[in-house]
């Protein structure tokens, strides 16, 4: 099993697991465009790789999304 790295989330104010975009989409059952929209709207915290390619999303922010936002 792959070990997850913990990083500080500025929205949750604690250390938490960060998921890649594919994992995050699967967890909350949305497509990539929806997830990127949530990031742009500030609904979920994300980190971008130093290279600028690839983003990681806070697991706890995903779980805190209002039910109306998840699975649309």
Secondary structure, DSSP 8 states (H G I E B T S, - for coil): -----EEEETTTTEEEEEEEHHHHHHHHT--HHHHHHHHHHTSS-EEE-TTS--EEEEHHHHHTS-TTTTT-
